[in-house]
Amino acid sequence: APAPQRSPMPIDLRDKPIAITGGGTGIGLWTAIECARAGMPVAISGRREDKLREAADLIRREAAATAARGSPPARVLTMPLNVTDARACEAFVARAIAEFGSLYAVLANAGYGVERSVLRADDAMLRDMFETNFWGSLNVVRPAAAHMLSRPRPGGVGAGDPPPRGHVLFTSSCLAKIGVPFYACYCATKAAQDYFGRAMRLELEPAGVKVSTVHPIGTKTEFFDKAGERSGPGGTKLVNATDERFMQHPRVVARAIVRCLQRPRGEVWTSTPMRLALGACVMFPSIADALLRVRLAGKVRSDPTLLER
């Protein structure tokens, strides 16, 4: 009988640097913490310099708390930037490479949402969200992937299944698979990340670079607060009082991302039931429409002004 196949050994992440956009809060921050705990040098970027300083201190403290005695302190680099600035993103990648000697992974994580109906969303709002969520991802992924492709293949030619030359990750969303009323633009930007990531996965695989898309469910971050501020009076009416069953701590997503870095796979999900439910909705759109119609009707009954959003 043939010997049972063994699962490949997890990749040792020690001394493999990662660059993370939107790293000052939420999923980006907790991913940086978990990566630092795994021994990865971490470069984080964000718009707010004060948040980046606080994040860097927290990353070092959290990494030190779980490190073995005598381990060196976590290496953390911060750089304020707006991901819509392609040159700033290139500089961020270049600075991480200069500081750490190379760049193994990149997480395109910066993004935001606004609650607005399609007909009431002006072009400026739509373009701005695409500039941040979608183009901002490509702005950091392109220079990072170019660096990964310039590195020699680990193990050399003919080494069987050598470790990856690098790993690209997009923080997409479970909503990348479905269109939600009043969040059409956000869903579209996340779907764009998902589709580009899926295509890149096959394009870069022969060259030894892994590509993954991350699909969180509702996560307890600043996202909803910021979405409420951008959505205007009334905040985010449709997602207010979201069931706790569909909310999770960003640490859950972060740990799933680290597991993906250790054992690469195409998609990262933190809720199997949600993944199965959305798969059914993709296969049977009428099911998705029925479920969303019921949810929307309930919200409109409790707040008729929702339709004025």
ZAGU-231694 format. One record per atom (N, C-alpha, C, O): residue in one letter; x, y, z. Coordinates in steps of 0.02 Angstrom, whole numbers, padded with zeros to 5 digits, always signed. Each point is the difference from the previous one (the first is absolute). Last residue first. Layout:
// residues N
aXYZ...
***
This chain:
// residues 309
r-01570+02864+00134r+00073-00001+00006r+00032+00011-00069r+00061+00001-00006e-00298-00028+00070e+00023+00066-00021e+00075+00005+00000e+00028+00051-00019l-00151-00243+00094l-00005+00004-00073l+00020+00069-00026l+00007+00009-00061l-00016-00052+00296l+00055-00037-00031l-00001+00008-00076l+00053+00006-00031t-00218+00077+00192t+00046+00048-00032t+00060-00036-00033t+00040+00031-00036p-00214-00144+00167p-00019+00015-00070p+00048+00048-00035p+00003+00001-00061d+00013-00175+00270d+00028+00067-00017d-00015+00016-00073d+00042-00014-00043s-00124-00185+00146s+00024+00032+00061s+00026+00070-00012s+00003+00041+00045r-00078-00172-00229r-00056+00007+00047r+00021+00036+00064r-00038+00040+00027v+00203-00094-00187v-00041+00056-00023v-00060+00010+00047v-00019+00057+00014k+00162-00241+00023k+00034+00062+00017k-00042+00061-00020k-00003+00049+00036g-00075-00264-00094g-00001+00009+00072g+00032+00066+00021g-00025+00034+00045a+00034-00096-00272a-00068+00018+00019a-00005+00011+00075a-00033+00047+00022l+00236-00127-00109l-00011+00070-00018l-00069+00023+00022l-00008+00055+00026r+00064-00282+00001r+00040+00042+00045r-00014+00074-00013r-00008+00039+00046v-00092-00194-00191v-00029-00005+00067v+00037+00046+00049v-00031+00036+00039r+00117-00056-00256r-00063+00035-00002r-00033+00001+00069r-00028+00051+00021l+00224-00178-00056l+00015+00072+00006l-00064+00041+00000l-00004+00051+00033l-00018-00283-00065l+00027+00013+00066l+00014+00075+00010l-00018+00028+00052a-00053-00101-00266a-00053-00010+00050a+00024+00018+00070a-00034+00034+00037d+00190-00031-00217d-00048+00055-00005d-00054-00006+00054d-00019+00050+00031a+00174-00226-00049a+00031+00061+00026a-00049+00058-00001a-00006+00037+00049i-00064-00234-00150i+00004-00009+00072i+00030+00062+00033i-00026+00025+00050s+00019-00037-00283s-00066+00015+00027s-00002-00009+00075s-00037+00035+00035p+00232-00091-00166p-00008+00071+00016p-00068+00017+00030p-00006+00047+00039f+00161-00267-00052f-00072+00012-00006f-00015+00073+00019f-00018+00013+00057m+00243-00089-00062m-00030-00051-00044m-00074+00014-00014m-00024-00013-00055v+00141+00151+00207v+00029+00009-00067v-00031-00048-00049v-00014+00018-00057c-00047-00037+00282c-00029+00061-00029c+00028+00014-00070c-00035+00025-00043a+00122-00205+00169a-00068-00016-00022a-00032+00061-00033a-00036-00006-00049g+00246+00037+00146g+00007-00043-00058g-00068-00018-00029g-00010-00001-00060l+00018+00117+00261l+00012+00044-00057l+00011-00040-00064l-00017+00023-00054a-00013-00142+00254a-00060+00037-00015a+00009+00045-00061a-00043+00004-00043l+00229-00123+00127l-00048-00045-00032l-00063+00037-00020l-00027-00011-00054r+00188+00131+00176r+00027-00018-00066r-00048-00045-00038r-00012+00010-00060m-00039+00045+00282m-00010+00057-00045m+00026-00015-00070m-00031+00020-00050p+00066-00184+00218p-00071+00008-00017p-00014+00057-00047p-00040-00006-00046t+00265-00023+00125t-00021-00050-00049t-00075+00004-00016t-00018-00004-00058s+00196+00190+00145s-00066-00027+00017s-00021-00048-00054s-00020+00020-00055t+00222+00103+00043t-00001-00010+00073t-00068-00026+00023t-00011-00008+00060w+00181+00006-00298w-00067+00013+00029w+00003-00015+00075w+00035-00045+00022v+00132+00078-00257v-00001-00004+00073v-00069+00020+00024v-00022+00056-00011e+00143-00156-00234e-00047+00043+00035e+00003-00013+00075e+00008-00056+00022g+00152-00052-00168g-00027+00054-00042g-00045+00049+00035g+00005+00061-00010r+00202-00188+00133r-00060-00023-00036r-00031+00061-00034r+00017+00057+00016p+00225-00141+00138p-00037+00042-00048p-00061-00036-00030p+00002-00059-00017r+00132+00044+00248r-00023-00052-00047r-00043+00035-00053r-00061+00004+00009q+00170+00135+00141q+00036-00061+00017q-00016-00057-00048q+00044-00039-00019l-00158+00245+00001l+00070+00012-00015l+00042-00062+00013l+00048-00014-00036c-00272+00008+00099c+00005-00001-00073c+00072+00013-00022c+00023-00030-00048r-00074+00048+00276r-00003-00071-00021r+00005-00007-00075r+00030-00048-00025v-00042+00265+00110v+00065-00030+00016v+00000-00074-00018v+00050-00025-00027i-00253+00139+00004i+00049+00023-00051i+00068-00030+00013i+00034-00021-00047a-00204-00019+00203a-00013-00037-00061a+00048+00020-00055a+00022-00042-00040r-00015+00160+00240r+00028-00067+00010r-00013-00044-00061r+00041-00042-00017a-00135+00259+00017a+00073+00003+00000a+00031-00069+00006a+00048-00016-00036v-00282+00042+00059v+00021+00007-00070v+00076-00002-00004v+00029-00032-00045v-00119+00032+00258v-00020-00062-00034v+00023+00001-00072v+00027-00050-00025r-00001+00243+00159r+00051-00050+00014r-00015-00067-00035r+00045-00036-00021p-00197+00224+00021p+00049-00002-00054p+00056-00050+00012p+00034-00021-00048h-00281-00021+00145h+00057+00042+00018h+00050-00004-00057h+00009-00053-00030q-00273+00019-00020q+00057-00035+00030q+00055+00050+00015q+00002+00055-00028m-00287-00096-00052m+00055+00045+00015m+00056-00039+00033m-00012-00048+00037f-00210-00033-00096f+00034+00016-00062f+00055+00052+00010f+00023+00032-00047r-00164-00108+00224r+00023-00063-00031r+00039+00013-00063r+00039-00043-00021e-00149+00218+00143e+00067-00016+00024e+00026-00065-00030e+00061-00010-00003d-00239+00175-00120d+00001-00057+00045d+00071-00018+00019d+00043-00006-00044t-00107+00258-00023t+00017-00063-00033t+00004-00056+00052t+00030+00009+00053a-00093+00239-00042a-00025-00057+00039a+00010-00066-00036a-00042-00044+00002n+00068+00231-00170n-00006+00012+00072n-00030-00062+00033n-00044-00033-00027v+00080+00068-00214v+00040-00048+00039v-00002+00013+00074v+00033-00036+00038l-00155+00173-00196l-00014-00069-00020l+00037-00050+00044l-00026-00054+00014k+00055+00293+00010k-00065-00023+00023k-00011-00074-00015k-00030-00036+00041t+00238+00205+00000t-00012-00058-00042t-00065-00034+00022t+00001-00044+00044g+00019+00304+00009g+00052-00052-00002g-00017-00056-00048g-00032+00010-00052g-00084+00206+00117g-00030-00066+00008g+00050-00056-00002g-00017-00057+00017p+00079+00279-00143p-00048-00004+00055p-00032-00069+00005p-00023-00028-00050g+00241+00010-00090g-00039+00058+00016g-00049-00011+00056g+00007-00049+00037s+00174-00092-00145s-00068-00009-00026s-00046+00058+00016s-00054+00005-00028r+00284-00028+00107r-00002+00017-00071r-00070-00003-00029r-00015+00033-00050e+00051-00095+00277e+00018+00070-00009e-00005+00021-00073e-00025+00055-00015g-00010-00282+00068g-00054+00042+00025g+00014+00074-00010g-00044+00038-00019a+00211-00194-00032a-00053-00003-00050a-00059+00044+00020a-00030+00034-00041k+00204-00059+00195k+00020+00042-00056k-00052+00001-00055k-00013+00051-00031d-00024-00195+00213d+00000+00070+00024d+00016+00047-00057d-00033+00051-00010f+00047-00281-00033f-00069+00022+00005f-00005+00072+00025f-00044+00037-00023f+00262-00137+00006f-00033+00003-00066f-00070+00029+00006f-00018+00046-00037e+00192-00097+00211e-00024+00068-00012e-00042+00006-00063e-00030+00052-00013t+00030-00291+00128t+00054+00048-00013t-00030+00070-00006t-00060+00010+00013k-00013-00275+00010k-00006+00054+00049k+00060+00047-00006k+00049-00006+00037t-00170-00147-00235t+00056-00001+00047t-00004+00062+00044t-00015+00055-00023g-00135-00226-00163g+00002+00063+00038g+00053-00004+00054g+00003-00048+00038i+00061-00120-00211i-00068+00022+00012i+00004+00065+00040i+00054+00029+00004p+00148-00108-00175p-00028+00003+00068p-00076+00011-00003p-00027+00027-00048h+00221-00111-00123h-00072+00016-00002h-00030+00000+00070h-00034-00047+00019v+00279+00056-00185v-00026-00010+00068v-00072+00026+00002v-00014+00055-00024t+00204-00154-00172t-00050+00051+00017t-00031-00019+00067t-00013-00058+00014s+00264+00000-00149s-00059-00020+00039s-00047+00060+00009s+00022+00057+00004v+00217-00163-00142v-00048+00055+00005v-00063-00025+00035v-00027-00052-00019k+00313-00015-00029k-00067-00018+00020k-00044+00063+00004k+00024+00054+00017v+00206-00124-00163v-00029+00050+00045v-00072-00019+00014v-00040-00010-00047g+00198-00103-00109g+00014-00014+00071g-00026+00052+00048g+00021+00000+00058a-00042-00029-00306a+00061+00035+00019a+00015-00008+00074a+00050+00026+00025p-00247-00118-00127p+00058-00032-00031p+00066+00033+00020p+00053-00032-00002e-00258+00130+00086e+00016-00066+00028e+00060-00033-00034e+00043-00027+00036l-00157+00239-00095l+00063+00002+00036l+00021-00068+00028l+00057-00009+00021e-00264+00041-00146e+00053+00032-00039e+00068-00006+00034e+00050-00011-00034l-00249-00065+00142l+00021-00045-00053l+00056+00029-00043l+00042-00037-00025r-00130+00169+00199r+00020-00063+00031r+00026-00049-00053r+00051-00033+00010m-00150+00242-00071m+00071+00003+00017m+00025-00065+00030m+00058-00019-00010a-00289+00041-00033a+00037-00003-00063a+00076+00000+00014a+00037-00039-00030r-00180+00064+00214r-00008-00067-00029r+00039-00007-00065r+00032-00052-00012g-00038+00265+00117g+00039-00048+00038g-00004-00070-00028g+00050-00036-00002f-00184+00203-00093f+00070+00011-00017f+00044-00049+00037f+00048-00028-00028y-00274+00022+00082y+00012-00025-00068y+00072+00011-00023y+00029-00043-00033d-00096+00125+00247d-00006-00072-00002d+00017-00027-00070d+00039-00047-00006q-00051+00281+00040q+00059-00028+00033q+00000-00077-00007q+00051-00030-00015a-00241+00138-00061a+00057+00013-00044a+00064-00026+00029a+00041-00031-00035a-00234+00020+00166a-00003-00050-00053a+00058+00010-00050a+00028-00048-00025k-00056+00207+00192k+00025-00062+00030k-00002-00057-00051k+00043-00044+00000t-00131+00253-00061t+00072+00007+00009t+00030-00065+00028t+00055-00020-00018a-00289+00030-00008a+00034-00002-00065a+00075+00006+00008a+00038-00034-00035c-00177+00055+00226c+00002-00069-00024c+00038-00005-00066c+00038-00047-00010y-00073+00263+00094y+00047-00037+00042y+00005-00072-00024y+00056-00027-00006c-00215+00160-00101c+00068+00021-00017c+00051-00039+00041c+00050-00023-00027a-00282-00014+00069a+00020-00024-00066a+00073+00017-00015a+00037-00042-00025y-00196+00067+00224y+00073-00012+00003y+00027-00025-00067y+00049-00037-00002f-00283+00082+00045f+00032+00058+00030f+00076-00008+00010f+00033+00045+00024p-00156-00272-00064p-00029+00066-00010p+00034+00054+00041p+00017-00011+00058v+00118-00204-00141v-00045+00017+00056v-00029+00070-00013v+00037+00046-00018g+00085-00266-00125g-00014+00072+00000g-00052+00017+00053g-00055-00026-00002i+00254-00180-00019i-00071+00017-00002i-00009+00076+00000i+00042+00035+00028k+00170-00153-00004k-00038-00052-00035k-00073+00019-00012k-00036-00038-00031a+00200+00166+00157a+00025-00003-00069a-00041-00048-00042a+00002+00003-00062l-00027+00033+00300l-00047+00035-00044l+00027+00005-00071l-00034+00026-00044c+00161-00116+00225c-00052-00048-00019c-00049+00031-00049c-00031-00035-00040s+00273+00137+00035s-00056-00003+00046s-00045-00058-00020s+00001-00022-00058s+00272+00111+00027s-00063+00011-00035s-00056-00002+00051s+00005+00033+00052t+00268-00007-00052t-00056-00004+00046t-00063+00020-00038t-00015+00059-00008f+00246-00171-00094f-00048+00054-00003f-00051-00010+00056f-00028-00054+00007l+00298-00036-00064l-00066-00009+00029l-00042+00063-00007l+00025+00056+00010v+00219-00199-00096v-00042+00060-00007v-00068-00015+00029v-00030-00052-00017h+00297-00053+00031h-00072-00012+00010h-00037+00067-00001h+00015+00044+00039g+00241-00180-00119g-00036+00053+00033g-00074-00016+00003g-00023-00050-00026r+00187-00101-00052r+00043+00059-00004r-00032+00059+00036r+00034+00049+00018p-00083-00315+00048p-00017+00056-00044p+00054+00055+00000p+00039+00007+00047p+00035-00263-00002p-00043+00050+00033p-00014+00058-00047p+00037+00011-00048p+00011-00245-00069p+00036+00047+00043p-00049+00048+00034p-00056+00008-00022d+00049-00251-00094d-00050+00050+00018d+00031+00050+00048d-00010-00004+00060g+00166-00128-00215g-00064-00030+00016g-00052+00054+00012g-00020+00034-00046a+00245+00009-00026a+00000-00019+00071a-00067-00030+00021a-00013-00007+00060g+00102+00111-00276g-00002-00073+00006g+00000-00024+00072g+00016-00058+00013v+00079+00297-00042v-00039-00034-00051v+00003-00075+00012v+00053-00027+00017g-00022+00187+00198g+00030-00010-00066g-00045-00038-00047g-00052-00026+00020g+00027+00107+00219g+00012-00070-00014g+00029-00014-00068g+00024-00055-00013p-00160+00278+00042p+00029-00038+00055p+00010-00073-00019p-00044-00030-00031r+00049+00235-00147r-00044-00051+00027r+00033-00037+00058r+00057-00022-00007p+00005+00280-00050p+00012-00068-00024p-00048-00049+00032p-00023+00010+00056r-00050+00247-00096r+00040-00040+00046r+00012-00069-00029r-00042-00026-00037s-00097+00195-00063s+00071+00013-00012s+00045-00043+00043s+00060-00005-00012l-00299+00008+00032l+00019-00035-00062l+00074+00010-00016l+00029-00039-00038m-00123+00153+00224m-00001-00073+00012m+00024-00038-00062m+00037-00048+00006h-00065+00282-00024h+00058-00018+00040h+00003-00075+00012h+00054-00030-00005a-00242+00112-00104a+00058+00007-00044a+00064-00018+00038a+00045-00032-00028a-00246+00041+00148a+00005-00061-00040a+00060+00003-00047a+00032-00051-00012a-00079+00243+00141a+00020-00055+00043a+00009-00065-00040a+00049-00036+00010p-00129+00232-00119p+00072+00003+00015p+00023-00057+00045p+00056-00023-00006r-00290+00022-00048r+00042-00002-00060r+00075+00005+00017r+00038-00043-00021v-00210+00066+00192v+00013-00069-00022v+00049-00003-00059v+00043-00043-00002v-00126+00251+00092v+00051-00031+00043v+00018-00070-00023v+00057-00022+00010n-00218+00149-00131n+00057+00045+00008n+00055-00031+00044n+00059+00014-00011l-00272-00120-00024l+00049-00012-00054l+00062+00044+00008l+00055-00020-00018s-00230+00051+00173s+00028-00068+00006s+00053-00012-00053s+00055-00023+00015g-00177+00223-00024g+00048+00001+00055g+00032-00067+00012g+00058-00004+00019w-00234+00024-00174w+00064+00024-00028w+00053+00005+00055w+00059-00012-00012f-00272-00062+00089f+00025-00040-00055f+00068+00023-00025f+00049-00037+00003n-00157+00148+00183n-00008-00071+00012n+00032-00043-00055n+00032-00051+00015t-00023+00295-00030t+00029-00025+00062t-00002-00076+00003t+00051-00032+00008e-00146+00143-00195e+00070+00021+00004e+00034-00029+00062e+00057-00021-00003f-00290-00010-00027f+00039-00044-00044f+00074+00018+00003f+00043-00044-00001m-00188+00182+00118m+00002-00066+00032m+00039-00050-00042m+00038-00040+00026d-00072+00257-00112d+00045+00002+00058d+00004-00068+00033d+00054-00021+00021r-00206+00053-00200r+00070-00002-00023r+00049-00001+00059r+00051-00034-00003l-00282+00057+00050l+00015-00066-00029l+00073-00005-00021l+00033-00050+00014m-00111+00258+00066m+00002-00050+00054m+00018-00069-00027m+00041-00035+00030a-00071+00210-00185a+00060+00012+00040a+00006-00052+00056a+00055-00024+00013d-00247+00026-00155d+00060-00027-00031d+00061+00008+00043d+00043-00044+00003d-00279+00031+00122d+00028+00040-00055d+00065-00030-00024d+00030-00042+00033a-00259-00065+00081a+00073+00002+00008a+00029+00040-00059a-00007-00020-00058r-00226-00039+00083r+00018+00059+00040r+00076+00006+00010r+00024+00049+00029l-00129-00232-00146l-00020+00061-00035l+00018+00064+00038l+00003+00054-00030v+00045-00272+00123v+00036+00009-00064v-00018+00066-00032v+00045+00035-00024s-00058-00051+00290s-00033-00033-00056s+00036+00017-00065s+00035+00050-00005r+00088-00061+00248r-00033+00047-00046r-00033-00039-00056r+00030-00047-00026e+00154+00029+00244e-00068-00024-00012e-00037+00052-00042e-00016+00055+00024v+00289-00121-00005v-00050+00053+00010v-00068-00031-00016v-00008-00038-00048g+00288-00045+00112g-00066-00007-00031g-00044+00059+00015g+00012+00037+00048y+00274-00119-00067y-00055+00027+00039y-00066-00011-00038y+00000-00021-00058g+00296-00047+00075g-00064+00006-00035g-00054+00028+00046g+00010+00004+00061a+00259-00133-00074a-00034+00065+00010a-00065+00002-00039a-00004-00023-00057n+00168-00162+00052n-00053-00003+00049n-00040+00065+00007n-00056-00001+00025a+00250-00165-00152a-00036+00061-00021a-00065+00003+00040a-00048-00035-00016l+00289-00093+00059l-00072-00003+00011l-00030+00067-00018l+00009+00050+00035v+00232-00205-00085v-00033+00064+00002v-00075-00013+00011v-00029-00044-00031a+00295-00089+00053a-00073+00001-00006a-00026+00071+00001a+00032+00045+00028y+00206-00098-00029y-00028-00066-00016y-00075+00004-00015y-00024-00035-00044l+00253+00201+00032l-00071+00000+00018l-00030-00066-00023l+00000-00015-00060s+00262+00127+00133s-00043-00030-00050s-00072+00009+00022s-00013+00028+00053g+00190+00076+00067g+00042-00038-00047g-00039-00035-00054g+00029-00018-00051f-00098+00178+00235f+00001-00071+00019f+00043-00044-00046f+00011-00058+00014e-00035+00300-00042e+00005-00010+00072e+00011-00073+00018e+00040-00016+00044a-00077+00082-00271a+00064+00028+00023a+00011-00014+00075a+00056-00013+00021i-00261-00050-00118i+00054-00041-00027i+00067+00024+00025i+00043-00040+00020a-00231+00167+00035a-00002-00064+00036a+00057-00045-00023a+00032-00033+00040r-00062+00235-00154r+00027+00012+00067r+00001-00065+00041r+00047-00013+00038a-00145+00011-00253a+00073+00008-00005a+00031+00010+00069a+00055-00025+00013v-00290+00016-00028v+00029-00066-00015v+00076+00005-00002v+00035-00043+00027f-00148+00244-00001f-00012-00042+00059f+00031-00069-00010f+00034-00026+00045a-00036+00177-00225a+00051+00019+00049a-00007-00042+00064a+00050-00017+00031e-00210-00012-00199e+00064-00025-00024e+00055+00016+00051e+00043-00042+00013c-00252+00134+00028c-00001-00073+00012c+00065-00032-00024c+00026-00045+00033a-00056+00273-00075a+00009-00011+00072a+00000-00074+00016a+00038-00023+00043r-00087+00087-00262r+00071+00010+00014r+00015-00010+00075r+00053-00027+00018a-00279+00016-00094a+00039-00058-00023a+00074+00008+00016a+00033-00049+00019d-00257+00143+00099d+00062+00029-00027d+00047-00058-00019d+00033-00029+00042t-00238-00009+00069t-00017+00024-00067t+00060+00032-00035t-00002+00014-00060v+00005-00096+00288v+00012-00052-00051v-00021+00022-00070v+00017-00032-00049n+00084+00178+00255n-00066-00011-00029n+00009-00048-00058n+00038+00014-00046l+00124+00018+00277l-00012+00010-00071l-00073-00009-00016l-00038-00031+00039p+00252+00013+00168p-00065+00029-00017p-00006+00007-00076p+00046+00023-00033m+00104-00202+00176m+00004+00052-00051m-00069+00027-00015m-00042-00037-00026t+00209-00143+00198t-00062+00035-00014t+00011+00054-00052t+00054+00030-00004l+00060-00278+00113l+00010+00062-00039l-00067+00031-00013l-00048-00034-00017v+00170-00166+00188v-00060+00033-00025v+00020+00065-00034v+00037+00041+00028r+00055-00287+00097r+00022+00054-00045r-00062+00029-00033r-00036-00034-00036a+00072-00099+00284a-00032+00002-00066a+00025+00059-00040a+00010+00055+00027p+00154-00158+00159p-00064+00035-00004p-00028+00000-00071p+00038-00006-00048p+00118-00198+00131p+00008+00071-00016p-00069+00033-00004p-00050-00034-00013s+00096-00177+00177s-00016+00014-00070s+00009+00074-00014s-00013+00042+00044g+00036-00153+00174g+00060+00012-00039g-00012+00015-00073g+00047+00014-00037r-00231-00150+00162r+00049+00041+00035r+00063+00007-00043r+00026-00049-00026a-00255+00012-00103a+00043-00039+00045a+00051+00047+00032a+00019+00051-00028a-00258+00048-00049a+00065-00022-00026a+00038-00041+00051a-00009+00007+00061t-00208+00112-00040t-00004-00072-00019t+00067-00027-00025t+00005-00059-00017a-00035+00289+00088a-00036-00039+00051a-00002-00074-00014a-00006-00041+00046a+00097+00204-00199a+00046-00014+00056a-00034-00045+00052a+00033-00041+00032a-00161+00120-00215a+00050-00049-00022a+00046-00020+00056a+00018-00059+00007e-00175+00228+00034e-00034-00064-00009e+00049-00054-00022e-00004-00057+00023r+00084+00279-00004r-00018-00027+00066r-00031-00069-00007r+00017-00046+00038r+00038+00164-00236r+00061-00020+00037r-00018-00032+00067r+00029-00050+00020i-00206+00139-00148i+00029-00058-00034i+00061-00025+00039i+00007-00060+00011l-00106+00261+00061l-00040-00059+00018l+00028-00064-00032l+00002-00052+00032d+00098+00259-00087d+00012-00016+00070d-00037-00063+00021d+00027-00043+00035a-00068+00126-00251a+00068-00027+00005a+00017-00019+00071a+00030-00053+00012a-00235+00163-00052a-00001-00068-00026a+00069-00032+00007a+00005-00058+00021e-00030+00285+00033e-00033-00042+00050e+00002-00073-00021e+00011-00045+00041r+00069+00199-00197r+00045-00003+00058r-00029-00045+00055r+00035-00042+00028l-00169+00084-00216l+00056-00044-00017l+00049-00006+00058l+00026-00054+00014k-00207+00204+00004k-00024-00069+00004k+00057-00049-00016k+00004-00053+00031d+00039+00282-00057d-00008-00016+00071d-00022-00072+00010d+00024-00034+00045e-00006+00124-00265e+00065-00015+00030e-00006-00018+00073e+00037-00043+00024r-00214+00011-00230r+00008+00038+00063r+00064-00021+00035r+00008-00057+00022r-00084-00041-00233r-00004+00073-00009r+00020+00038+00062r+00027+00055-00004g+00082-00296-00056g-00067+00025+00013g+00001+00075-00007g+00053+00031-00006s+00114-00281+00008s-00014+00068-00024s-00072+00017+00017s-00042-00044+00012i+00259-00143+00060i-00071+00019-00003i-00006+00071-00025i+00042+00043+00014a+00136-00272+00006a-00005+00070-00021a-00074+00016-00005a-00037-00034-00035v+00198-00170+00162v-00064+00027-00022v+00007+00074-00019v+00027+00039+00038p+00111-00297+00007p+00007+00073+00002p-00062+00030-00034p-00023-00025-00051m+00006-00219+00162m+00007+00038-00062m+00016+00074+00015m-00035+00030+00041g-00015-00225+00114g+00070+00016-00016g+00011+00039-00063g+00057+00007-00023a-00264-00077+00142a+00028-00056-00039a+00072+00013-00021a+00031-00042-00032r-00154+00208+00147r+00005-00057+00046r+00030-00061-00035r+00034-00041+00031a-00083+00229-00161a+00059+00013+00043a+00010-00057+00049a+00056-00019+00014c-00249+00011-00146c+00060-00012-00041c+00063+00011+00041c+00048-00039-00006e-00253+00090+00107e+00008-00072-00007e+00061-00018-00043e+00033-00050+00013i-00088+00279+00013i+00017-00029+00065i+00014-00075-00007i+00050-00024+00025a-00128+00140-00215a+00070+00018+00016a+00022-00030+00066a+00056-00024+00006t-00279-00001-00065t+00041-00042-00042t+00074+00015+00012t+00041-00046+00003w-00196+00180+00105w+00004-00066+00031w+00038-00050-00043w+00031-00046+00026l-00064+00267-00111l+00038+00001+00063l+00007-00069+00029l+00056-00021+00018g-00193+00045-00209g+00070+00012-00016g+00044-00001+00062g+00054-00030-00001i-00289+00012+00025i+00030-00061-00028i+00073+00010-00015i+00041-00045+00013g-00120+00238+00136g-00040-00055-00026g+00038-00060-00024g+00048-00022+00031t+00088+00252-00026t-00059-00021+00038t-00027-00065-00029t+00021-00022-00053g+00178+00127-00034g-00004+00035+00064g-00058-00022+00043g+00001+00012+00061g+00070-00077-00296g+00027-00039+00056g-00006+00032+00068g+00025-00027+00049g-00075+00062-00304g-00054+00002+00049g+00020-00037+00063g-00041-00033+00031t+00187-00055-00211t-00033+00066-00002t-00060-00002+00046t-00028-00053+00013i+00266-00095-00015i-00072+00001+00010i-00026+00071-00006i+00022+00044+00037a+00205-00227-00081a-00023+00070-00002a-00076-00001+00000a-00032-00038-00037i+00244-00144+00118i-00066+00013-00030i-00015+00074+00003i+00017+00033+00049p+00211-00226-00027p-00035+00064+00011p-00067+00004-00036p-00009-00030-00053k+00162-00170+00165k-00031+00013-00066k-00042+00063+00007k-00053-00002+00030d+00173-00110+00153d+00043+00042-00042d-00026+00008-00071d+00038+00019-00045r-00159-00210+00164r+00050+00041+00034r+00045+00035-00051r+00026-00030-00047l-00208-00133+00006l-00008+00071-00016l+00053+00045+00033l+00001+00060-00013d-00036-00326-00078d+00027+00036+00057d+00002+00075-00018d+00036+00021-00045i-00207-00212-00055i+00055+00045-00015i+00022+00035+00064i-00041+00027+00037p-00073-00274-00035p-00016+00071-00003p+00062+00042-00013p+00055-00018+00022m-00074-00232-00118m+00018+00034+00062m-00020+00074-00005m+00008+00031-00053p-00144-00211-00091p+00064+00034+00002p+00011+00034+00066p-00047+00022+00033s-00098-00245-00048s-00010+00071-00015s+00067+00035+00006s+00040-00016+00044r-00056-00242-00113r+00007+00044+00057r-00014+00072-00021r+00021+00021-00054q-00104-00273-00045q+00032+00064-00013q+00001+00042+00063q-00050+00004+00036p+00055-00279-00044p-00045+00058+00004p+00039+00065-00010p+00056+00007+00023a+00022-00237-00140a+00007+00034+00064a-00047+00060+00002a-00008+00034-00051p-00051-00252-00099p+00042+00060-00001p+00000+00033+00069p-00049-00002+00037a+00026-00264-00067a-00042+00059+00000a+00044+00062+00000a+00052+00001+00033
***
